[in-house]
């Protein structure tokens, strides 16, 4: 619901309608309404596309969400898995924005050790 409220706030500040946001993303206004109401959850890729549309960092949607306000925190091994997944993303801009989003969600991720090279890769 917090993310939906932030989505509604930025949409209204930019003077956009539900339909306008939907058209920009290839969705219906009903889907955007469901995101704003918290009825449907937003995927990371959809959140990233919204951040591009509204010209905000993906972390904008999480601002004000304090510790313990979200769901469960990832296990320690989750940071290594996420770090490895990020290293497989070829587009550096997408990788940078997703890493920023993850850091907003999990402060400990920034201190996680860098992933080792994948088997078969050369360095």
Secondary structure in CASP SS format (residue, H / E / C, confidence):
PFRMAT SS
TARGET T0000
AUTHOR 0000-0000-0000
METHOD secondary structure of the structure
MODEL  1
X C 1.00
X H 1.00
X H 1.00
X H 1.00
X H 1.00
X H 1.00
X H 1.00
X H 1.00
X H 1.00
X H 1.00
X H 1.00
X H 1.00
X H 1.00
X C 1.00
X C 1.00
X C 1.00
X C 1.00
X H 1.00
X H 1.00
X H 1.00
X H 1.00
X H 1.00
X H 1.00
X H 1.00
X H 1.00
X C 1.00
X C 1.00
X C 1.00
X H 1.00
X H 1.00
X H 1.00
X H 1.00
X H 1.00
X H 1.00
X H 1.00
X H 1.00
X H 1.00
X C 1.00
X C 1.00
X C 1.00
X C 1.00
X C 1.00
X C 1.00
X H 1.00
X H 1.00
X H 1.00
X H 1.00
X H 1.00
X H 1.00
X H 1.00
X H 1.00
X H 1.00
X H 1.00
X H 1.00
X C 1.00
X C 1.00
X C 1.00
X H 1.00
X H 1.00
X H 1.00
X H 1.00
X H 1.00
X C 1.00
X C 1.00
X C 1.00
X C 1.00
X C 1.00
X C 1.00
X C 1.00
X C 1.00
X C 1.00
X C 1.00
X C 1.00
X C 1.00
X C 1.00
X H 1.00
X H 1.00
X H 1.00
X H 1.00
X H 1.00
X H 1.00
X H 1.00
X H 1.00
X H 1.00
X H 1.00
X H 1.00
X H 1.00
X C 1.00
X C 1.00
X C 1.00
X C 1.00
X H 1.00
X H 1.00
X H 1.00
X H 1.00
X H 1.00
X H 1.00
X H 1.00
X H 1.00
X H 1.00
X H 1.00
X H 1.00
X H 1.00
X H 1.00
X H 1.00
X C 1.00
X H 1.00
X H 1.00
X H 1.00
X H 1.00
X H 1.00
X C 1.00
X C 1.00
X C 1.00
X C 1.00
X C 1.00
X C 1.00
X C 1.00
X C 1.00
X C 1.00
X C 1.00
X C 1.00
X C 1.00
END
